[in-house]
């Protein structure tokens, strides 16, 4: 029969910490509680008396932490996770991290305090080091839309660099050589990946990168407006552009049209994500499809079914050709 000492050894904590978890002391951080309880379950440790582990109180929950609520992108992610939650008889609890490390950790702590041990996390604020440590403490934690080396078994992600590579290559194949790129100011992981894919396509085609082609702007539609105005102020030294996301593309497209720039005859545009309805665009936007709903479904399955589940973790982007690209 397992003892407190055995639990402490497996969890990597002191016997006193195990005792505090058993007695539900309020001075133990939720992540440590989760780690101790996981060790108890693994060893078959039985708590004496009428005490019940919080892990047994939250086994009907599936937690989801998104970056923001006001975006179709996160709506699709939530939809995918919810489908799996329902299939497994789980209630879905959704919180927002607001692209901030402290807010993301707070959201996780709230879920852990509710006894939830299966969590799908969309994190843009936490460092790779913090996430790797958290993943070791929480076997039911799965990171979605981000790849972290060393915790691949608990990640479901998109090859973002390949997406912007495909977008830029498509424009090059249509004869474009002066291709702008609208990026985001925030230092999120996919910022570098997507920019690198754009640069790789230019390099393969023997095209030198011009700093005047690059615009870094805040997230949101206003960022796309700013980028478009900046390019216009520079005399629009390009014939095409790749946008970090569809929101940038939609806002920029509207500004260009208001200034009499014909799309795609004068300026070709490719977006990224394919999460906005086609009615947002005239002409319809050529873009890179990000299968975020499918990634959400697989992340939820992985969280519930465990690391040994034979699920796709690395998703590939797809170029969706519509009407916003014109050949030179």
N, C-alpha and C positions, 0 to 999 in steps of 0.2 A: 504494500500500500504506500502511495506517495506521501511524503511529508512536506512540511513548510520549507524545510531545508532544500529538498529536491526542487520545489517550485522556484525558490530564490535562485538556485543555480541555473536552471533553464532560462529564467527571465533575465538573469544578469543583474539582479538587485539584491539588497540586503534582506535578511529574514525579517527585520523590523518593518521594512517597506511592505513585504507580503502581509504581515500582520495588520498594518494600517489599511491595506486594500480590503482584507477580509472584514475588518470592523468598520468599513466605509468612512474612514477618516477624511475630512475635507481638505487636508493639506498634501494630497497626492495629485500630481498633474494627471489629466485624463489619459495622455499617451502612456504613462507608466502603468496606470490602472489597466489599460487595454493589454499591455505586454504581460502583466502578471496574470490576468484572467486567461489569456491565450495559453500560457504555460500550464495553468490549472486544468484547462480543458484537455490539453495535449497529454498530461500525466494522469488524467482521471482523478484529480484531487477532489475530495468531497469536503464541503464546508459543513462543520458540525452545527447542530441546532436548526433554527428556522431561517437563518440568513441565506439569502440568494444572491448570486453574483449578478451584477448589472448586465453582464453579457447575455443573461437569459431574459432580461427585461426588454431588450431591444432587438431580439432576433426576428421581429416582424417588420423591421425597418430597412430601407435602402437609402443611404444618404447621397446627395449630389451637391457639390459646390461648383457653381458657375462663376464666371468673372463679372457678368452683369445680367440684369433681367431684361433691359430694354433693347433687345436685339433679336432679329429672326434667327441668327446663327445659334444662339443659346436656346431659343425655343425649339429648334430641331434637335439639338443635343438632349434637352430635357425629354422631348417626345420619344427619342430612342431609348433612353434609360427607363422611362416610365413603362414602355411596352414590356421590358424584361421584368420589372418590378411586379407588374400585374400577373405575369405568367408564373412567377414564383410566390404569389400571394403576399407580396411585400407592400407596405405603405411607403410612398416616396416622400422624403423630406428634403426640400431644396433651399439652399442658402447662397448668398452672394459674397464673393471675396473682393470685388471692386479693384482688381489688379494690384492689390496691396498685400504684402506678406503678413502683416499683423492681422488684417481682416480675414485672410484665408485661414490662418491658424486659429483665430477665434471661432470661425465657422466649424472647423474640424472639432474643436473642443466642445462646442455645443452638441454636435452629433454624438461624440463619445460620452458626454454626460447623460445623453438620452439612452445609452446602452447600445447605440448603433455601431457595429463593427464592420459593416460592408459599406464602403464609401467610394464613389466615383468623383475624382477631383480634377477640375480644370484650373490649373494653377499657372499664373503668369507672374506672380510676385515672389514666390519662394525660390531659393537657389537650388541647384542640383544637389549640393551637399545636404541641405536641410531635408529635401524630398527623399533622398536615399536613406537617411537616418530614420525618417518617419515610416518609410516602406518596410524597413526591418522590424519596426515595432508593431506595425499593423498589417498583417498578412492579407486582410480584406480590402486594403486600400489599392485603388487602381487609378493611375494618372492617364487622362485622356487628352488627345491632341497635343501631346508633347513626348519627346523621346529623351530619356536620361540614361546615359551609359551606366551599367552596373545594376540597373533595376528594370531591364527590358521585359522581364516576365510579368511585371506589374505596370506596363505601359501599353497604350494603344495610340498610335500616332499616324500622321500623314507625312509623306516625303515632300515637304514644302519646297525644297530647292528644285526638285524635279518639276514642280508645277510652274514656277516662274521661268524655268529653263524652256519648258514646252511653249509657254506663252510668247517668250521672246524669240524663240526659234521660228515659230509660226509667222511672226511679223517679218523676220529676216527672209524667210522663204517667199514672202509676198513682195520682196524688193526693198524693204525699209532698212536703212542703215543708221539713221539718227533717231534713236528710240529712248524716250524719257522713262523714268521710273518714279512713281509716287510711293514713298515709304512712310512709316510711322516714326514719330519721335521717341516713343516709349521703348525701352530696352527689353523687349520680350524675346523669347527664344526663336520664334519663327521670323523675326525681323532679319536676323543675320542669314538664316537659311534661304529665305526668299530673295534677298539681295544677291547672295552668292549664286543662285540659279540664274538670275538675270545676267550677272557678270560672266558666268561660264558660257552662256550662249553667245554673247558678244565676242568673247575671246576666241571661241571656236571659229567664228566667222571672220576673224581678223579685224574686228572693229574696236577702235580705241575708245575707252570710256571718257566722256566729257563731263566735268563736274556740273556744268550748266544744265545737264539733262536730269539731275537728281533733285528731288524735293522731299524733305522730311517734315511731316506735319502732324498735328495732334489727331488722335482718333476721332471719328465722327464725321458727319457730312461736311461740317465747316472746314475740316482738314482738306477735303477734296476741292472746296471752293478756293482756299488759300493757295493750294498747289497750282490750280489752273491759272489764277491771277498772276502768280509768280512767273509761270512759263510765258504768259502773254506779255508781261512787263519786260521779259528778256527777248521779246520778238518771236516767241514760239519757234525756237531753233530746232524743232524736231518734226517728223512726219507721223510719229506713232508714240504710244505710251503704254506701259504696263502698270496697273494699279495694284497696290498691296491687297486691297479688297474691293468688293463691289460697291460699297458705300462711297469710297473715294472716287471710283469710276463714275458713279451716277451723278455726284455733285459736280465733278469736273466737266462732265459731258454737258450739263445744263449751262454752266458758265460759258463754255466754248460756243454753244449754239446761240446764246444771247449776244455774243460778240461777232456773230456772223461766220464762225468757223464751221465749215461743212464737215459732217461726220458721216461716213468714213472717207469721203473724197479728199479732204484736206488733212484730216487727222484720224488715224486708226487707233482704236482703244481696245485693250483686253483687261478684264477684271480678274477677280479671284474669289472663290468660295461658292458662287452660284446659289445664293440663298435668297435673293430678292426676286419677286415676281417679274416676269418679262414686261408687264405693263409699266414698270418704272422707267423703261428705256425706249428711246426712239432715236436711232434704230435699235433693234434688239442686240443685247450685249454678248459678244464673244467673251468667254470666261473660262476659268479653271474650276472644275467641280471638286469640291471638298465634301466627301461623304460623311459629314459629321453625325447624321442620325445613325448610320450603320456603325460608326466608331463608338457612339454612345451605347448602342445595343451590345456590342462585343465587350466594352469595358464593364458593363453591368453583369454580363454573363461571367466574365473573368473574375469579378469580385465575389460573386456568389459561388461559382463552381470551383474556383481555386486555380493555382498556377499551372497545374497539369492539363488544364482544359486545352484541347486542340483547336484554338480559335486564331483567326487572322489578327495579328497585332500591328503589322506595318501595312498601311493602306497606300494605294497609288493614286495620284491625281489624274484627271481626265480633261483634255481640251474639248470644250463645247463650242463648236463653230456656229456663229450666228451672223449678224449683219453689220457689225461695227468695225470690220477690218476690210480694207480695200487694197488691191494690188497697185503698185507703182508702175 
